[in-house]
Amino acid sequence: MDKLIDAHIHLDKYSDEEIKEIFKDSSFQLSVITVSYDLESSKRNLALSNEYPNIKPAYGFHPEQDLPNDQELSELFSWMEAHKDQMTAVGEVGLPYYLRRKQADSAFQIEGYIVLLEEFIKLAKRWEKPIALHAVYNDAPIVCNLLEKHSVQKAHFHWFKGDHATVRRLISNGYFISFTPDIVYEKEIQDLVRYYPLDKMMAETDGPWPFKGPFKGQPTHPAMMHHAIRTLADIKKKPLESVYRLLYQNTRSFYNI
């Protein structure tokens, strides 16, 4: 219980003062995998990892935004290549499920996002890095197709949501998922973790994304994972200490930290 890894957080979106408080106030030994939104986000995450040894950066391009132009993409790929030795993983990358829903446009062009994701998958494969994925509901099978095509096995579907067939496919392929504090109050997530193998799970916050239920109005902090892990242990009917230990070992092993 004294060691915890937040497997997916956007630490670059916190202020320097907030980050200092997160690590200073922790009553437990905290490490984080901080994922990136774009090139500038990747640069800040690298700088943070140089300042704090327990911050492990992932570089990528978040799919819930307009696609980068050719020059922006070239700059991102070149920068990632130059800094791959300091990179824990490729991420956050994936497909724009919520952007498509928000635009409610049947003419939305997803093809470019699929092409971009495949490039990231090929980089992860070439560099032998894990990949942190944003792929939920009907986007997840498309992502599975790409992972299988390139024989990528170290795939982490963060805050995953999807149908039973896709869940079974993820399990069969040995992919990891992670749950956020919404496990405490969301039946959909509780049902998912009840079925998913514990040895393929990690805990995350996706901070600074805000949560509801008992966390309503609170700034998102990795300490929220304690409540989430207690809920998981109850659902799995496993001793709390063993669940803490396994989640920690899962994350350390998956991200090679």
C-alpha positions in Angstrom: 0.0 0.0 0.0 3.0 2.3 0.4 3.8 2.1 -3.4 1.5 3.2 -6.1 1.8 3.9 -9.8 -0.7 6.1 -11.7 -0.7 4.3 -15.0 -2.2 7.2 -17.0 -2.1 10.9 -16.1 -1.7 14.1 -18.1 0.8 15.7 -15.7 1.8 18.4 -18.1 -1.7 19.9 -17.7 -1.0 20.5 -14.0 0.9 23.6 -12.9 4.4 23.4 -11.5 3.1 24.2 -8.0 0.3 21.5 -8.3 2.9 18.9 -9.3 5.2 19.8 -6.4 2.2 19.4 -4.0 1.3 16.0 -5.6 4.7 14.5 -4.9 5.3 16.4 -1.6 2.0 15.5 0.0 1.8 11.8 -1.0 1.7 9.5 2.1 2.8 6.8 -0.3 5.6 6.3 -2.8 4.2 7.6 -6.0 5.3 7.0 -9.6 3.3 8.1 -12.7 3.1 7.4 -16.4 2.5 10.9 -17.9 1.0 10.7 -21.4 1.3 13.5 -24.0 -1.2 15.4 -26.1 1.1 16.7 -28.9 4.7 17.8 -29.4 4.6 20.7 -26.8 3.0 18.4 -24.3 5.7 15.7 -25.0 8.4 18.3 -24.4 7.0 19.4 -21.0 6.6 15.8 -19.9 10.2 15.1 -20.8 11.3 18.2 -18.8 9.2 17.0 -15.8 10.7 13.5 -16.0 14.2 15.2 -15.8 13.1 17.0 -12.7 11.3 14.1 -10.9 12.7 10.6 -11.1 9.3 9.0 -10.5 7.7 10.7 -13.5 7.9 8.4 -16.6 7.0 10.1 -19.9 5.1 8.8 -22.9 5.0 10.7 -26.2 2.3 10.8 -28.8 -0.7 12.7 -30.2 -4.1 12.5 -28.5 -6.7 11.6 -31.1 -9.6 13.8 -29.7 -8.4 16.8 -31.7 -7.9 17.8 -35.3 -5.2 15.9 -37.1 -1.7 17.5 -37.3 -0.5 18.8 -40.7 2.4 17.1 -42.4 5.0 19.5 -40.9 3.7 19.1 -37.4 3.7 15.4 -37.8 7.2 15.3 -39.2 8.4 17.5 -36.3 6.7 15.2 -33.7 8.1 12.0 -35.2 11.6 13.5 -35.5 11.5 14.7 -31.9 10.3 11.3 -30.6 13.1 9.6 -32.5 15.6 11.9 -31.0 14.3 11.4 -27.4 13.2 7.7 -27.6 15.7 6.7 -25.0 14.0 8.9 -22.4 10.6 7.6 -23.4 8.7 5.1 -21.4 6.0 4.5 -24.0 4.2 5.7 -27.1 1.1 7.5 -26.0 -1.5 8.7 -25.7 -2.6 7.6 -29.2 -5.8 6.1 -30.6 -9.0 7.0 -32.3 -11.4 10.0 -31.8 -14.6 8.4 -30.5 -15.8 11.4 -28.5 -14.8 14.0 -31.1 -16.9 12.1 -33.7 -19.9 12.0 -31.3 -19.5 15.6 -30.5 -19.5 16.6 -34.2 -22.4 14.2 -34.9 -21.3 14.2 -38.5 -21.8 11.1 -40.6 -19.2 12.5 -43.0 -16.5 12.6 -40.3 -13.2 11.3 -41.9 -11.7 8.8 -39.5 -9.4 7.3 -42.1 -6.6 9.9 -41.4 -6.7 9.0 -37.7 -6.4 5.3 -38.5 -3.4 6.0 -40.7 -1.8 8.1 -38.0 -2.4 5.5 -35.3 -0.8 2.8 -37.5 2.3 5.0 -37.8 2.5 5.2 -34.0 2.0 1.4 -33.7 4.8 0.8 -36.1 7.1 3.1 -34.1 6.2 1.3 -30.8 7.0 -2.0 -32.5 10.3 -0.7 -33.9 11.4 0.9 -30.7 10.2 -2.0 -28.6 8.0 0.4 -26.4 4.6 -0.2 -24.8 1.7 1.8 -26.3 -0.9 3.7 -24.3 -4.2 3.7 -26.2 -7.3 5.8 -26.3 -9.7 3.3 -27.9 -13.2 2.7 -26.6 -16.5 1.1 -27.7 -16.6 0.5 -31.5 -13.1 2.0 -32.1 -11.4 -0.8 -30.1 -11.9 -3.6 -32.7 -10.2 -1.3 -35.3 -7.3 -0.8 -33.0 -7.1 -4.5 -32.2 -6.9 -5.2 -36.0 -3.9 -2.8 -36.2 -2.1 -4.3 -33.2 -2.6 -7.8 -34.5 -1.4 -6.8 -38.0 1.9 -5.5 -36.5 2.1 -8.2 -33.8 2.2 -5.6 -31.0 1.5 -7.2 -27.7 2.3 -4.6 -25.1 -0.9 -2.6 -25.5 -2.6 -0.7 -22.7 -6.2 0.4 -23.3 -6.7 3.1 -20.8 -10.1 3.8 -19.2 -11.5 1.1 -21.5 -15.2 0.7 -22.3 -16.6 -1.8 -24.8 -18.8 -4.7 -25.6 -18.3 -8.3 -24.4 -16.9 -9.5 -27.7 -14.2 -6.8 -27.6 -13.4 -7.5 -24.0 -12.9 -11.2 -24.7 -10.6 -10.2 -27.6 -8.5 -8.0 -25.4 -8.2 -10.7 -22.8 -7.3 -13.3 -25.5 -4.6 -11.0 -26.9 -3.2 -10.3 -23.4 -3.8 -6.6 -23.6 -3.9 -4.5 -20.4 -6.7 -2.2 -19.3 -6.8 0.4 -16.5 -9.6 1.8 -14.4 -10.1 5.3 -13.1 -11.8 6.5 -9.8 -15.1 6.2 -11.6 -15.0 2.5 -10.7 -16.4 3.7 -7.4 -19.7 4.8 -8.9 -20.0 3.5 -12.5 -21.7 0.2 -12.9 -20.3 -0.2 -16.4 -16.7 -0.1 -15.1 -17.6 -2.3 -12.1 -19.0 -5.0 -14.5 -15.9 -4.8 -16.7 -13.4 -5.3 -13.9 -15.4 -8.1 -12.4 -14.8 -10.0 -15.7 -11.3 -8.8 -16.6 -8.3 -10.7 -15.2 -6.6 -8.9 -12.3 -3.2 -9.7 -13.7 -3.9 -7.6 -16.8 -5.1 -4.5 -14.9 -3.6 -1.2 -13.8 -4.9 1.8 -11.9 -5.0 5.4 -13.3 -6.6 8.8 -12.7 -6.4 10.3 -16.3 -5.9 13.6 -14.3 -6.7 16.4 -14.4 -10.0 14.9 -15.7 -12.6 15.5 -12.9 -14.7 12.8 -11.3 -18.2 12.6 -9.8 -19.6 10.7 -6.9 -17.4 11.1 -3.7 -14.8 13.0 -5.7 -17.2 15.7 -7.0 -15.6 19.1 -6.9 -12.2 17.8 -5.9 -9.1 18.4 -8.1 -8.0 15.0 -9.5 -5.1 13.6 -7.5 -3.4 10.2 -7.6 -4.4 9.6 -4.0 -8.0 9.0 -5.4 -6.7 5.6 -6.6 -6.8 4.3 -3.0 -10.6 4.5 -3.0 -10.7 3.0 -6.5 -8.4 0.1 -5.5 -10.5 -0.7 -2.4 -13.5 -0.9 -4.7 -11.7 -3.2 -7.0 -10.6 -5.5 -4.1 -14.2 -5.7 -2.9 -15.5 -6.5 -6.4 -12.8 -9.2 -6.9 -13.2 -10.5 -3.4 -9.5 -10.4 -2.9 -7.3 -9.2 0.0 -6.6 -5.4 -0.4 -2.9 -5.8 0.1 -2.5 -8.4 -2.6 -4.5 -6.2 -5.0 -2.3 -3.2 -4.3 0.8 -5.4 -4.8 -0.4 -7.0 -8.1 -1.5 -3.6 -9.6 1.9 -2.2 -8.8 3.8 -5.2 -10.2 1.6 -5.2 -13.3 2.4 -1.6 -14.1 6.1 -1.8 -13.3 6.4 -4.8 -15.5 4.3 -3.5 -18.4 6.1 -0.1 -18.6 9.5 -1.5 -17.7 10.1 0.9 -14.8 
